[in-house]
């Protein structure tokens, strides 16, 4: 599947997450009704648990692609290969049995979540939680765009893209809000509404950045396409 089709699927997925959240709030609950541990991960799923699944598959050599947090064709094929070699039912979906078998074979280190939290902390500490989630979402939006690299790590570390990486703030220890923001974005939240860029108008000097179509303003950042 090409990245453009994947991006369309992600938009539908995020809409579904939003509807589920709204329904839960309406009946007095918080979050999505089904706990993450009960999820069946499958093609089209965008979630932190997909990040962990992909990290495990990569560590075992089943997945050559980068970690994206999105369950696409490469992840589905990697799961099928793992299921075949472990004598599991082959359906390309990561249900309880498949995930349990993976966990026994490969402990997850949380590297990708840590990298995303570091980027958020370096770029947006001091912003509201929505502002921090929006920065994380921009990174994930770039992963799904044809204009940028194909993994979370590659997007974050792409030269001259994020000030925090260039000036070393990326190496600071993230606080709890940065991790919360990273998790929320990985689970499908996007206050940036699909934006691929952002800038702080108080300190920005790039005419190119300021000329891009604005999507919305959150705190000190203007998010653009």
N, C-alpha and C positions, 0 to 999 in steps of 0.2 A: 504494500500500500504506500502511495507517495505521501509526502508530508502535508500537501494541501488537503487531501481527503482525511488524513488523520486529524488535522486541525478542525475541520468541520465536525467530525465525531466528538472531539473534545468540547466544542461549544455546546452540543446537545447534552453531553455528559454533565457539564457545569450547570446547564439549565435544570436538568433532573435533580442534581444535588440541591440547587436553590429551592425547588418545589418541595423536596422532602424536608428541608429545614423549615420552610414556612409551615408545612403541615404539622410538624412536630411542635413548633411553637404554639400553633393554634390550639392544640389539645393540652398545653401546659407542660410539655416535655422539652428537653434540651437536646439539640443535635439530631442525628439521624436515628431512626427507630432501631435498626439492627446494629448490634455492636460490631466493631471492626473484626473481631476474632471470628465472627460467624460469616464473614464475607466469602463468597466464591469469586476469586479474581479471574477475570476473563477479558477477552478482547473488548476494548472500549473503556475499561476501568481506569480511572485516574485517581491514585491514592498513595499515601505513604507506604502502605503495605506492598504496593507494586514496586516501590523503590527497594524495599528489603528483599522481595522476591528476586528482582533483577540482580542485586548484589550477590545473593546466594548462587544464582545460576552462573554468573560470571566467575565466581571463585572456583566453581566446579568445572568450568570450561564449556558450558552449554550455550552461553550467550556471548557473541562477539561484539554486539552493538553496545553503545554506551548506556548508562542509567538515565532514564527519562522520567520515571514515575507514571508513564502511560503504557498500558498493556496493548501493544501493537502486534503486528505479524511476527516480528523477530522473537518477541517474548513468547508468543503462542507456540512457535516452532521449537523454541528451547525447552518449554514445558513438555511438549510432546516427546522430545528426545529423552528427557529425564524420565518421563513416565514409562517409555518403552524399555529403557535400560534397567529400571527398577521393578518391572513386572506389575506396574499399576495400570488401571484403566486409562487408555489413551484417548483423551478428549481435548487436550490443549488448554484445559481450565485448571486453575490452581485452587482446588477445594481443600477441605480439612486434611484428607489423607495425603495429598501431594505436598502440601505445605509442611505437614508434620514430618514427612520423609526428608524434605529439604533441610529442615531445621536440624535434624539429626546428623546430616552430612556436612553442613556448612553454617557455622555461627555467623551472624551478621555483625559487622563492625560499626554500622551507622555513619560511614564516611561521607556519603552524599548529603544526608541530613545535616551533618556538621558543617560541610562546605556551604550549604545554602544558608544556614544560620549565621555563619561568619560573614557572608556577603551582606545579609540583612543588617547585622550589627554594625558593620563597617560603613554601610551606605545610609542607614536610616535610624540609628539609635537616637532616642529622644523624640522620634515621631510617634504618633498614636499607633495603636496596634493595627488599625486598618491601614495606616500609611506604611507600616512595615510589611503587612501581608501583600500590599500592592507592589512593593519592590520585589518581593519573592515571586509574585505572579508574573512580573515582567520577565524575569529570568526564565520561568517555565514557558511563557508565551514565545520567547525566542527559540527555545528548544524545538517548538513545533512550527517555526517559521522557516521558509526556504532561504532566508537571508542570513541565518546564523548557524553555528554548529549544531550537531544532533544529540548532544548530551548535556546534562546539567553542569557537570564539571568543565566541559569544554566551553560552554557559554560563559561561565563565571570567569574563567582564566583567559579568555580571548584577549589578546593585547589591546590596550588603549580603549577598553569599553567601560570599565568601572573604576572610578577614582580610588575606592578603597583597596582595590588590588594593586594599583599602581603606586600608591603612597604607603602601603604596608598596614593600613588599618584592618585589612582582611585577616591579619595574623592575630588580632586581639581576641581574647576569650569572649565568646558570645554570652549575653545574659539570657535569663529564662524567657523574656518576651521575644527575643530573636528566634529561639527554638519554637515557641508557640506560633509565631508568624510563619515560619518555614513549614511547620506541620499543617497549618490551616491552608496554605497555598497548595501544598502537595495533595491535600484532600479535596481540592477543587475550587476553593474560594478565589475570586479574582476581583477585588475592588477596583483594579486598574482597567477593567472592562476591555481586555484584549490589547492594551497598550504594549508597545515594544520598546519605548524609551521613556525617560523622565529627566527632569532637570530642576535645579533650584534657581529661580529667577533672581534671587538676591546675590548669588555668586557666579552664575553662569556667564561665560564669555563667548560661547560658540553661537554665532548667528545661525548656523545650520540647525542646531538643536531648537532654538527658539522659533524658527520658521516652520517647524513641523506642526501638523494639525493637532490641536489639543483635544484630549478626551475628557479629562477632568482634573481638578486640583484637590489634593489631599495633603493637608498640613503645608509643609514648605516645598512640596514637589508638584510640578505640573507634569502630568502623564500624557504622552503623545503617541501617535501612530507613525 
